[in-house]
Structure formats: structure tokens, C-alpha cells
């Protein structure tokens, strides 16, 4: 294994979270590499020291009323809307709804319409044999 590959996986190796198809084999390869490579061992030692230092940092808990304060701030930040902007919002939502509902139906409906006209013309020719459909000259 190369040093670059090992150094990218050292944090996972230290946390016992090496991922991949064969994590046991990867850990074995990393361990073998660490036995023969001084710079990678030093990097692993730095990760260990960092882990110890981070575990000693006190955890800050958020204030108990933080959720309430966020909700109040969010409610106060909503601007009051006049009638024109409310109507524009309703129109935009209606446009979006109609567009999402009718657009998927437009192609099948158009195809059905033209199919119905074609069937009507064919049936009409069978019922009244003397009628022929001709193109109108322009």
C-alpha cells in the first residue's frame, strides 16, 4: 500500500471504521504498512493525540429555550403581505399546480383527439360510401 492511500485512511483506521469491500484485509494492509513506514506511524500518532485532545474539550449545550427563540424570530421575520402580493402568490401556486397536472395529460389527450377524428372519418366513409375526403386547394 502507498503512503498516500494509508494516510487518507488513517482516521478511519484509528476509529476502526475502515470501509470498503474487505475492511479486515484493508486493516491488515494498513497495519503492515505502518510497521514498515515511519512517517505514516508519526501521522497516526498525530491523529491519536488529536483524538485525545478533542475528547477533553468540554461540550457546550444549547440553551433550553433556543427552539422557542428560533420560532419567535422566524415568526417575526415573515413580512406582512398586501393584497396584491397575496394574489400573485395564489396565481403562481395555481399556475404551478395546473402546469404539473395538465402538462403530462396534454400529449395523451392530443393523441386521443386526433385518433378520434381519424376513426370518425374512417367510420363516416364506411357508412356513407359516396363521400370522399379531399384536400381543399389553396
Residue, then its C-alpha position, 0 to 999 in steps of 0.5 A: x500500500x502507498x503512503x498516500x492511500x494509508x494516510x487518507x485512511x488513517x482516521x478511519x483506521x484509528x476509529x476502526x471504521x475502515x470501509x470498503x469491500x474487505x475492511x479486515x484485509x484493508x486493516x491488515x494492509x494498513x497495519x503492515x504498512x505502518x510497521x514498515x513506514x515511519x512517517x505514516x506511524x508519526x501521522x497516526x500518532x498525530x491523529x491519536x493525540x488529536x483524538x485525545x485532545x478533542x475528547x477533553x474539550x468540554x461540550x457546550x449545550x444549547x440553551x433550553x429555550x433556543x427552539x422557542x427563540x428560533x420560532x419567535x424570530x422566524x415568526x417575526x421575520x415573515x413580512x406582512x403581505x398586501x393584497x396584491x402580493x397575496x394574489x400573485x402568490x395564489x396565481x403562481x401556486x395555481x399556475x404551478x399546480x395546473x402546469x404539473x397536472x395538465x402538462x403530462x395529460x396534454x400529449x395523451x389527450x392530443x393523441x386521443x383527439x386526433x385518433x378520434x377524428x381519424x376513426x370518425x372519418x374512417x367510420x363516416x366513409x364506411x357508412x356513407x360510401x359516396x363521400x370522399x375526403x379531399x384536400x381543399x386547394x389553396 
